[in-house]
């Protein structure tokens, strides 16, 4: 059970990355390579707020959210808006992410930093397994976020507008939807959420500059399993990746955990390239 | 004036002379006694340049962002190192083994990665870099794990031990040979194919290229130089450790590629030189290097899409124009050029239906197009004309119905297979890849006629040369036919719309298709251009080709077509000869937008002559 909790909470981290990818993907059909780095910055800001400045938890959360939202806004302005095609956006967002990694190394050093979480320090016992409060927090956060986003897209006008945009942005413009503003808003919101996520993942993964690349990849596998644009799919995908990784590390040895996740990615791409919850689209001339 | 003359002289020299000069200079460098640090710097730069050139091939030419070059580099280095420890010290064997190992990694990861658009390959290849340390520690007894692989004996060549100078010469020679091979691939129809694919997979498959295979060949071939680089690296210090294959190196190589210009051959050397020089300068750069690499990517992506090589190309083109070396304006459509006899095919579509979701676009449509005849497909906007063409080409799957070419059923197969059966087309919006000349655009239509291999292109075999000559010859004939021979060497994407439409016709025709589909070929053309186009279409028809023409210009259709099929709301409203159609009252209503109820009943009886002129 403890192993399952560990897998689920790790999977929740990947699901959170996938949520970030999905928001941007649904809103602008582009792929934000710097998503995981935004969360990494969130974790570092949480560390600084908590440990260095000694702020109360609620202020730390707010601080992390605002800072990362600003970073995400800059990202949209600098690396996404000036670039027309999605292929080049991959390169520019990767570049932005690399800059963030480099800056984090310069500011916070390359040693992993332990980010504290509110609640009890000791692990608690639940259904015969042991888990920490931050692990429970991660799982709850990912499930709640996915549910809220799903409802938002279905019920709210702006949510529908975003979905309309993802289908056909030209048609959305003709319906009077401000596509650029919404795309910008999507980035800002991912930033806001990434700040929140950073606060939650910090205790699990530590704040470390190299966090970005591993998270980016596993988050992508979660996305590939679930299907692009599917929030529930990303959640399921994240949990699958987390469970596989923990079990492989436990029973095969730690050097096999990445390898088994990679094998899953290859299998999904070969057998079901649209993911479990994805849709196929016909090409147009 | 003197600068112009000076430039003309410079341009008269074949372009391969300049990199060759650099190569010769590097080969004679040891004679100048430059010292250890300089030769080592050159060696490291060339090793990085090999990796970057592989990136250029997959990213710049095949259009696939693949960051895993470093993993192939690692595969090459460990392969070479392990077989050297086992006693195989011959550098040629090591290079061969390392190149093969990298190629295998490229193919194995490319196949799944390429199936789902650009991100998946970026991610699967990126993932490879993450896996390197794990795989190295799984095979710790061979690879040395975290401690690194040491005890590699010095390299030999055919039994002779290599001194450091010899090894330096080996690195330079391998690099020169690879770049020559790379250049030969790019300056062949494979290079053009990459550019076509990058612009539009739709276009690529319409000329018969398998999108997947072309992408995979670019990506997998790009792995080979990384493997060679790995073998050279293992023999440079006779030590291989994990540090050389991290994300840091991967991003550095990508930055070098963007900086030098991904869509270039020699930009790789330039980008590698800058990145390697900067990294070697001071320890403080190491600290800031990630920030700098990131900025390179960001700025390179936003500002200079062609990198340094792109800037240089623009500059050369400007000087060429100033010196009057560029081509002149267009000529009139050539009348003299005779077209080869084309064996047209009978295209028969029966009962074709197609729905997008709940929207029924085509219902039970039948169409028969015969060789040596122009079959026109007309109808109001949204009546399903282009959809029908797309079903014939295989871009969509049809829900029901049968389409045959000369009696052979065209299944809902891959588009490129249908193209290979002899179905060519033009597009409503001309698809012309940027950066290649008018002649090359036309030649790209012959990609599937007379296949050539990469090896043939690299070695410039007699067969390859003959095919290349024929490509050129046939392209020139087609250009004369459509009146574009004077702009053959101009960059195609800069042509005005009318000429781009003509160019598309030439490209579709160069492979001598059985069936030619023209999708609104005359829209946006002025009267003179329409006249020229009509003349060209008549001559293609007379040569025996089956032509299906989708067109809004009713006058043009009436004058050109032998058979007209009218579509309305997804069904065939009428079909027949031009005079049948011109006199069909339902067609007139459809075109006037008036329903039967709006038209006074005596209209058609009393004023037939007046209605004749409405189109």
Interface residues (C-beta under 8 A of the other chain):
Chain A: X31 X33 X78 X79 X82 X83 X86 X87 X88 X89 X90 X91 X92 X94 X95 X96 X97 X98 X99 X100 X101 X102 X103 X105 X106 X210 X213 X214 X216 X217 X220 X221 X224 X255 X256 X257 X258 X259 X262 X265 X266 X269 X270 X273 X274 X282 X283 X284 X285
Chain B: X63 X65 X67 X109 X111 X112 X113 X115 X116 X118 X119 X120 X122 X123 X124 X126 X127 X130 X131 X134 X135 X137 X138 X202 X247 X251 X254 X258 X287 X288 X289 X290 X291 X292 X293 X294 X295 X296 X297 X298 X299 X300 X301 X302 X305 X356 X386 X389 X390 X393 X395 X396 X397 X427 X428
